[in-house]
Amino acid sequence: MSQTKGRASARGIAVSALLRVFSDQAYAAAVLAQSLSESSLPAVERGLCTELVYGVLRTERYLTRRLERHADLGRAELELRVILLVGAYQLDLLDRVPAHAAVSESVELAHRLGKWAAGFVNAVLRKVAADAEGRLPQGEAIWTSVPAWLKKRLERDVGPDAARALLAVDRAPRPDFRLRPGRPLPEGVELGPTVLPSARRFLSGGDPTAHPGYARGDFQVQELGSQIVASLVAARPGERVLDACAGRGQKTACLLDAGADVFSTDVHAHKLAALEVEMGRYGLPARTRLVDFTLQPPEDLLGAFDVVLLDAPCTGTGTLRRRPEILRRLGPDSPAELATLQVALLRKAALCLAPGGRLIYSVCSVLCAEAEAVLEAVNETLRPLALPAGVELPGLAAGSAAVRLLPTTTASDGYFVAQLERRSA
């Protein structure tokens, strides 16, 4: 880990975290959580570190263009490039950091690569600091960093305002949580309402997982859009529900708290193991099994469920505000490739529906290729069914079989949710 003045610094940890994201395809949230838990940084420095990591990921293309006005970075090793990106972000987009501090700290980090590297960083960043031409405010810097193909599709599929909102940044991200039935609201924190009666947003109070109510299992930290998806399942007590791509079980917990008889499957054993631990913390039962729904489902699952929830793997374009590293991983062919997987999963998961059963299809993508186009591709076997009544949402018309969640309507991440039923043979 890069060091500054004998200890791990916010900038040093940010550089190390970004190196892992860039070189290992790691997720920024997981890397940061681990790095910060192992550090002794005060709260202000933790905030700076987080800002640097996410800020660089959101504006990487813009920052690269700014740097390349003054140096050829083509042959620069990755760590040197990352140090320059972190320095340039502070100079262009963090008004509260003095330019001399951004430059000197970056030079200090570069010393471990050699004296020449420190001199190079010093020269380039001083030129960036003095260069006002082409400097953009944060919102525009983020938007210009989105690949052209993705900007075009986002604007086409959700409109210009929603497209930009999907990338808009709150410098103090406010986590959402679901209050579990019969549990008290957390005390000593400022809470805000959401579109769901059971969901709140933390407006202040630090890390919600450090609150005593979290340890007691009173509430579940869960992004609002994910909670809305679970609410649209509208699971009833005693219903047999299959959570087909359950992951770590956030929606499983919602369904269990609704009184449903839930069976959770996933293709990744480590995710199911985490699900079982989490359900244990809540005091909820966990029935799990490794299942690959690109293949024929196990015999005992066929026709066994009243409801199937398929929260399918996707591009994640609805989560770009919180997972900007996705911008580095997607290409123009990614939506179509994932749509092929989604169609295969839908067809196999539908085999698990009992007669008269219903299937909820959801993706944390807003692209039509993974939404309406996927439903059209399975139309020969699955037909639209009106979403359950009782959940009132902006943008959800009565009798509609599908809804797109957006920051501009539900103040959540972007999702597409649809309800389907099997066509009669």
N, C-alpha and C positions, 0 to 999 in steps of 0.2 A: 504494500500500500504506500502511495506517495506520502511523504512527510513534510511538514513545515515547522521549522523551529522546534524540532525535537518531539513533536506530538502529531497525531493524526489531525488534520485540519478539515474544515468543511469542504474546501476546494479539492484537497487531496482525496477525500473519500468520494467526492463527486466524480473525479477523474477515474478512480478505480472502478466505480460502479458503471460508468459509461463504457469503459473498456470491456467489461463483462457483457454488457448489452450488445455492443458492436461485434465482439469476437465470438461470443458463445450463444448468441440468440437468446440470452436470458431476459426475463421480464423485469422491468425497472422496479416495480413495486416490491417484488420478492428480494431483489438484490439490495435495494435501499433498506428494507426492513431488517435484513440480516446485518448489513454494515453498520447501521445506526444503533442496533441493539448491542453491538460489540464495542461501540465507541463510548466515550465519556463527554461528548459534545454537549454544551448547554443548549437550551431550547432555541435560542436565536440562531445559533450556528447550525442546528439541525434543520431549521427552516430554510436557511441559505443553501445548504447542501441539497435539499429536496428541490428547491427552486432551480438550482443550476442543472440538475440532472434532467428534470422534466422540460425546462426551458430550452436546453440544447437539443433535446429530442424533437421538440415541437418546431424549432426554427433552424434545424441543421442545414438545410439547403440555402437559406438566406445567409446564415453565418459563413458558410463555405464561400459563397459568392463575394462576401465582404472581404474575407481573408485573401482570396485569390486575386483581388485587385492589386495586392502588394507582394505576393509571393507565389511561387509554383509549389503546390502541395502534393503534386502527383507522386513524388518519390518519398515523401515524408512518412516515417513509420507511424503506426496507429496511435501510440501514446502521445507523440508529439502533436499530431493533428487534434487529438482530444483536448490536450492542454490549451491549444490555440482556440478551439471552439469555446471552451469554458471561459477563457479570457475575453474573447470577442463578445460573448453573451453579456458579460458584466459591463463591458464598455458601451454597448449599443442599447441594451434593454433593461439594465438595472440602475436606475437613477440614484439609488441610495448608496451605491458602491463608488467611492472616489476612483477616478481613472488611475491614479498612481498606485492605489492599493491593488486594483485588478491586474495591472502590469507587473508589479513587483512580486506578488504572490505567484503569478504564472511563471515568472522567471525562476523563482525559487523551486517550483515543482519541476521545471525543465532541467535543473542542475544535475539531477540523477541520471539524465541521458547524456551528459557531457557539457563541457564549457561552451562548445560551439552551438549546442541546442539552446542553452540559456540565452546566448547572444542573438540567435535567430528569433526566438520568441520575443525578446525585448524589442528588436527592430520592427518586427511585423506588427505587434500590438500597438506600439507607439504610432505607427502609421495609421492603423485603424482608428485610434483615438482621435487623431487629427483630421480624419477624413469624414466630412459631413455629407458628402455626395452619395446618394443612394441609401442613406440611413432611413429606416422605416420605424413607425410605431409598432408595438408588439403584435397587435391584431393583424396588421398587414404582413409583418414578418412571418407570422404563423401561416397565413393564407398562401403566401408566395412559396412556402416550403412544401405545400401539398403537391404531389405529382400531377401534371396537367391532365392525365387521363382520369384520375380520381376526382379532381375538381369538376370536370365536365360531367361525370356521372352523378355526383352528389347534387349538383345544381339541377340536372335534368330530373332526378328521381324525387327530390324533396324540396326543390326551390332554393334560390340564392340565400335567403335569410336563414333557413334551417340548416343549410350546408355550412354556413359560417358559424352558426351556433354550436354545431357538433364539434367544433374545434376551439370555441371560446374558452378562455381560461379565467378561473377564479383563483387568485393567488393564495387564497386561504381556503382550500377545498373543504367543504362541509359534508361530513359523512351522514348517510341515512341509516336509520335502524327500524326494525319491526318490533313493536311491543308484543310480547307473547301473552296469550289469554290469561287474564286474572292477575297479571304482574303489575307492580307499581312503575310509574314513570321514574326515570333516573332523576335524582335530586342534585341541586347545586350546579346545574348547567342550564344554558339558555337553549330552548328548543323552538323549532319552527314547524308549522303545519305543512302537509303535503296533500296530494289529491286522494290519498288513501287514509281512512280513519285510523288504521292501525300503524301507520308509518309517520315518523317524525324525522326532522333534520336537525343535527347538532349545529347550533350557531356559535357556541363557545364552550369552553370547558376542557380543552386539550384532547388527549387520546381517549376515545370512548371505551376502548378495551381495558383501560386502566380503572374504569369506574367499578365500584363494588357490585353494581347490578349486573354487569357483564359476567363477572365470575359466578354469580348466582344463577345465571341463565335467564334473567328477567327480560333481556332483549337480545336481538340478533342484529349485528351490524351487516347491512345488506343494501346495496344500491337500489334506489327507488324503482327503476325500471324492472329489475329482477323481481321485486315484490309485486309489481303490477302483473307481470306474467303469471306468477303463482296465484294471484287473486282471480285471474281470468280462467284458470282451471276450474274454479268454483267447486272444489272437491267437497263432497257431503260426507257426514259421518257414516262409516261403514263401507263406503265405496272402495272398490278394488282399483288402485291407481298404480300404474307403472311409470316411474320416472326413468326414462330409457337412457338418457345421457346425463346422469345425476351429478357427475363431477364430485365436488366436495360436499354437496348436499344442502346448499342453501334453500333451494326450492323444496327438497324433501322435508326439511324441518317445517316449512310453511304448511305443506300438505298434511303432515302428521298432526300439527297443532289444530288443523281443521277437523280432525277426527277420522281421516281416511285411513284405509289399510294399504300402506305404501310398500312397494317393492322397488328397490333402487338398483340400477345396473349401470355399468360403465365399461369402457374398454381398457381403462387404466387402473391397475390394482392399487397404486399409491393413492389415487383419489378416493377410492372406496374405503381405504384404511383411514384416511382423514375424515371421511363422512362418518364412519363408525365412532371415532373419537368425539366428533362434534355432537352427534346425537346422544352420546353418553353424558356429555356436559349438560345437555338440556334435559336429561332423564327421559329421552324418547327412544322407542324401539328402532332397531336398524336391521332390515333384511336386505342383504346385498348379494350380488353375483356378477362376476365378470361375464359380459356378453358383448359380442361384436355384431351389431345390427346391419353390417354390410353383408352378413351371412344369414342363412336360415336360422330363425330363433329356436332355442331349445323347445322340445315338444311340449313340456309342461307349461310353457308360457303362451302357447298358441290359443287364442280365443279366451284368455283367462281374465281380462281386465275390463272394467266399466269405462275407465279413462286411461289414455296414454298421453303422457307429456313428453314430447320430443323437442328438447332445447338443443338444437343441432349445432355442430361445429360450423363456423362461418368466418367471414373476413374480419368481423369485429368493428366494422366502420362506424357503428353506433357508439363505440366506446373510445373514440379517438381523444376525447378530452382527458381521459384518465390513463390511456394506454398509447401514448404517441409513438412508441417504438413500432407499432403496427405499420406506420408509414414506411419504415425501412424494409418491411417484409412482403408487402403486397406488390403485385405487378398487374398489368392490364388483363392477364388471363386468370388471375386468382378468383374473381367472382364466379366465372363459368366453371372452373375446376371444382370449387366448393359446392356449387349448385348440383353438379353431378353426384357428389357424395350425399348431399341433402336429399335428393330424389331417391337414391338407393336406400337411405335410412328410413325415409317415410314409408316406402313400400313394404319394407320388412317389419317395421314397428307396427304398422297397421294390421298385420297378421295376428297381433296379440289382443286385438279388440274382441270383446264378446259381442254377440248380436245386439244391435242398438247402442253400442258403445260410441264414444266420441274421442277424437284425437286433437290435442292442442299442439300446433307446430309453432315454434318460436326461434328466432335468431336475433342476436345482438348486432344485426346489420340492417341498414336502411335501403340497400340497393335492390332495385326491382329484380335483378338477376337472381337474387337469393330469396325473393319474396313471391310476388305475383307470378313470375316465370316458373318457379318451382311448383306452385299449385297447379299451374296449367299443365306441367309435365306429368303430374300424377292424376289428372282429371279423369282418366279412364277408369280408375279404381276408387278414387276418393272425391267426394263432392263437398262444397262449402256448407257449413252448418252455422246458423246464427250463434254468436258468442253468448254465453249465459247472461241472462238479465241480472241486475242487482249491483253490477260494478259500473258506476258512473264516471266516465273519463272524458276530458276534452278531446274532441275529434272522433269519438266513438258514437256513431249513429245507431239508434235503436234498430235491431234486427240485422246489424252488420255482421258478416262472418270473419272480418279481419280488421285490424287496426295497426297503425304505425305510431309508435311512441317517439316523441322528439323533445329536445330541450325547449323548443318554442311552444309546445302544447302541454306536456306533462311535467316539465322541469326535471326530466330524467335523462339518462342515456337513451340512445336510439335503439328501438327494437321493432320487429315486425311479428305480430301474433295473429294466428288464424285458427279457427276450429273447423274440423273436417269430420266426415263420417264415411264409412265404407258404402260403396254402391251395391245394390242388390245384385246377386249373381244372375 
